[in-house]
């Protein structure tokens, strides 16, 4: 199956109906540079086959990811990620489905500093509607500030 075989539904428009999901998680103890590289390789190989694009940011021991594509395929990928032992304390930050162009038409990976991750986490906490997500986001910020996550960061 090629990316052009994915039938993205349209809603009376030329643009596809895209489902997008944003989450963050803490890297499990022992996750290293090689693990992150394997994640990147797998995403670049598998996600286009299912019409999934997005952005993965890793820094300070925190993964932050935006996924977009057909709802069924994004939900299946997220189910796999929730059981991936490289992730802990996973928090879903937002989900939506809308007719629009892709924000991230090409798979990308960015490594950032802990300060950049702090900004992402603080913004997510400011918009968290689910109290359970707010608790996990506060915990991630505490761990980041205490230096516990720095040892998980890749160079």
SULBELHU-V579685 format. One record per pair of residues at least 12 apart in sequence whose ideal C-beta (glycine too) atoms are under 8 Angstrom apart, sorted by the first residue. I is the first residue (numbers start at 1). J is the second residue. D is the distance in whole Angstrom. If there is no record, write none. Layout:
BEGIN
i: {I & I}
j: {J & J}
d: {D & D}
END
This chain:
BEGIN
i: {1 & 2 & 3 & 3 & 3 & 6 & 6 & 6 & 6 & 6 & 7 & 8 & 8 & 8 & 9 & 10 & 11 & 13 & 15 & 15 & 15 & 16 & 17 & 17 & 17 & 18 & 18 & 18 & 18 & 18 & 18 & 18 & 18 & 19 & 19 & 19 & 19 & 19 & 19 & 19 & 19 & 19 & 20 & 20 & 20 & 20 & 20 & 20 & 20 & 20 & 20 & 20 & 21 & 21 & 21 & 21 & 21 & 21 & 21 & 21 & 21 & 22 & 22 & 22 & 22 & 22 & 22 & 22 & 22 & 23 & 23 & 23 & 23 & 23 & 23 & 23 & 23 & 24 & 24 & 24 & 24 & 24 & 24 & 24 & 24 & 24 & 24 & 24 & 24 & 25 & 25 & 25 & 25 & 25 & 25 & 25 & 25 & 26 & 26 & 26 & 26 & 26 & 26 & 26 & 26 & 26 & 26 & 27 & 27 & 27 & 27 & 27 & 27 & 27 & 27 & 27 & 28 & 28 & 28 & 28 & 29 & 31 & 31 & 31 & 32 & 33 & 33 & 35 & 36 & 36 & 39 & 39 & 40 & 40 & 43 & 43 & 43 & 44 & 47 & 47 & 47 & 48 & 50 & 50 & 50 & 50 & 50 & 51 & 51 & 51 & 52 & 52 & 52 & 52 & 52 & 52 & 52 & 53 & 53 & 53 & 53 & 53 & 53 & 53 & 53 & 54 & 54 & 54 & 54 & 54 & 54 & 54 & 55 & 55 & 55 & 55 & 55 & 56 & 56 & 56 & 56 & 57 & 57 & 57 & 57 & 57 & 57 & 57 & 58 & 58 & 58 & 58 & 58 & 59 & 59 & 59 & 59 & 59 & 59 & 59 & 60 & 60 & 60 & 60 & 60 & 60 & 60 & 60 & 60 & 60 & 60 & 61 & 61 & 61 & 61 & 61 & 61 & 61 & 61 & 61 & 62 & 62 & 62 & 62 & 62 & 62 & 63 & 64 & 64 & 66 & 66 & 68 & 68 & 68 & 71 & 89 & 89 & 89 & 91 & 91 & 91 & 91 & 91 & 92 & 93 & 93 & 93 & 93 & 94 & 111 & 114 & 114 & 114 & 114 & 117 & 118 & 118 & 118 & 121 & 121 & 121 & 121 & 122 & 124 & 125 & 125 & 125}
j: {49 & 49 & 48 & 49 & 51 & 50 & 51 & 69 & 70 & 73 & 70 & 51 & 69 & 70 & 70 & 99 & 99 & 99 & 99 & 100 & 101 & 99 & 97 & 98 & 99 & 68 & 69 & 70 & 97 & 98 & 99 & 100 & 102 & 68 & 69 & 70 & 71 & 74 & 75 & 95 & 96 & 97 & 66 & 67 & 68 & 74 & 94 & 95 & 96 & 97 & 98 & 103 & 66 & 67 & 68 & 74 & 75 & 78 & 92 & 94 & 95 & 64 & 65 & 66 & 67 & 92 & 93 & 94 & 95 & 64 & 65 & 78 & 81 & 90 & 91 & 92 & 93 & 62 & 63 & 64 & 65 & 90 & 91 & 93 & 120 & 121 & 124 & 137 & 140 & 62 & 63 & 81 & 87 & 88 & 89 & 90 & 91 & 61 & 62 & 63 & 87 & 88 & 89 & 140 & 143 & 149 & 152 & 58 & 61 & 62 & 63 & 86 & 87 & 88 & 149 & 152 & 85 & 86 & 87 & 88 & 152 & 61 & 86 & 152 & 154 & 154 & 155 & 86 & 58 & 154 & 56 & 86 & 56 & 109 & 56 & 107 & 109 & 107 & 69 & 77 & 107 & 107 & 69 & 70 & 73 & 76 & 77 & 69 & 70 & 73 & 67 & 68 & 69 & 70 & 73 & 74 & 77 & 67 & 68 & 69 & 102 & 104 & 105 & 106 & 107 & 66 & 67 & 68 & 69 & 104 & 107 & 108 & 103 & 104 & 108 & 109 & 110 & 107 & 108 & 109 & 110 & 109 & 110 & 111 & 112 & 116 & 117 & 120 & 109 & 110 & 111 & 112 & 154 & 111 & 112 & 113 & 114 & 116 & 117 & 153 & 112 & 113 & 114 & 116 & 117 & 118 & 144 & 149 & 150 & 152 & 153 & 114 & 143 & 144 & 148 & 149 & 150 & 151 & 152 & 153 & 117 & 120 & 121 & 140 & 144 & 149 & 87 & 117 & 120 & 103 & 104 & 102 & 103 & 104 & 97 & 136 & 139 & 140 & 124 & 133 & 136 & 137 & 140 & 133 & 124 & 127 & 128 & 133 & 127 & 154 & 144 & 149 & 150 & 153 & 144 & 141 & 144 & 145 & 137 & 140 & 141 & 144 & 141 & 137 & 137 & 138 & 141}
d: {6 & 7 & 5 & 7 & 6 & 7 & 3 & 8 & 6 & 7 & 8 & 6 & 8 & 6 & 8 & 7 & 5 & 5 & 5 & 6 & 6 & 7 & 6 & 7 & 5 & 5 & 7 & 8 & 7 & 7 & 8 & 6 & 7 & 7 & 7 & 7 & 4 & 5 & 8 & 7 & 8 & 5 & 7 & 7 & 4 & 7 & 8 & 7 & 6 & 7 & 8 & 8 & 8 & 5 & 8 & 6 & 8 & 6 & 7 & 7 & 5 & 8 & 7 & 5 & 8 & 7 & 4 & 5 & 8 & 8 & 6 & 7 & 8 & 6 & 6 & 5 & 6 & 6 & 6 & 5 & 7 & 8 & 6 & 6 & 7 & 7 & 7 & 8 & 7 & 7 & 5 & 8 & 4 & 6 & 6 & 4 & 7 & 6 & 6 & 8 & 7 & 5 & 5 & 6 & 7 & 7 & 8 & 7 & 5 & 7 & 6 & 6 & 7 & 7 & 8 & 5 & 6 & 5 & 7 & 5 & 7 & 8 & 5 & 6 & 7 & 4 & 7 & 6 & 6 & 5 & 7 & 7 & 7 & 5 & 7 & 6 & 8 & 5 & 8 & 7 & 6 & 7 & 7 & 7 & 4 & 8 & 7 & 4 & 5 & 6 & 6 & 7 & 4 & 8 & 6 & 6 & 6 & 8 & 6 & 6 & 5 & 5 & 6 & 7 & 6 & 5 & 4 & 6 & 8 & 5 & 7 & 8 & 8 & 5 & 5 & 8 & 7 & 8 & 7 & 5 & 8 & 8 & 5 & 8 & 6 & 8 & 7 & 7 & 7 & 8 & 6 & 7 & 7 & 6 & 4 & 6 & 6 & 6 & 5 & 6 & 8 & 7 & 3 & 8 & 4 & 7 & 5 & 5 & 6 & 8 & 5 & 8 & 8 & 7 & 8 & 3 & 7 & 7 & 3 & 5 & 5 & 8 & 7 & 6 & 7 & 6 & 7 & 7 & 5 & 7 & 6 & 6 & 7 & 6 & 6 & 5 & 7 & 6 & 7 & 5 & 5 & 6 & 8 & 7 & 5 & 8 & 8 & 7 & 8 & 7 & 6 & 7 & 6 & 7 & 7 & 7 & 6 & 8 & 6 & 6 & 5 & 7 & 7 & 6 & 4 & 7 & 7}
END
